[in-house]
């Protein structure tokens, strides 16, 4: 892990870009912290860190206000990372189906998500290894947002993650429902009721499948980009309860 840039944001947050091998990432820490702080690993859709930066930094600033560090890494095949021909074909098939108003088949979803999981989850675990070795970060760890399938797999295989906030707005392979039954950590799940790109019933079925004793579904009216501000505040309170 190598830090490449450093800047202090206006609200007392230290932002450092880093590379983990060839993987770009960003770490935000509260400047005022006097002891090692918990960490929230921020997930995001495969649109590239540069494009997602405004939303990521806003979430990181909310985390820092609670006394937490936040970090994110570039997904495989995203940003300037090498593209996969198979993944690009799956994305093209997805766009074609959605533009034609056709159902998105299980084959398209599997081809798009499962290979990504196999790369993204071990990379996230490697990032946790590096981040938790820093003297200013002490854990515990939460996972927030991004592709829900990545979050599910991490919640199953990574014992350092003690709570997770999911956004029920991405395509989920059927095999992930079985993995969801193995998730036992506290969950905070956000669902936009009128999300044009999300199968609402599948999202509800997935929530039902989670094996966690503490799981909360927050459903709000509106489309994918219409998440109300108070929904983020609810998520912040969830992490405050479980990471302090």
Secondary structure, DSSP 8 states (H G I E B T S, - for coil): -EEEEEEE-TTSEEEEEEEETTEEEEEEEETT--S-EEEEEEE--TT-HHHHHHHHHHHHHHHHHTT-EEEEE--TTSTTS---HHHHHHHHHHHHHHHTT----HHHHHHHHHHHHHHHHHHHHHHHHHHTTSTTEEEEEEEEES-HHHHHHHHHH-TTEEEEEEE--S---THHHHHHTT--SEEEEEEETT-TTS-HHHHHHHHHH---SSEEEEEESS-TT---HHHHHHHHHHHHHHH-
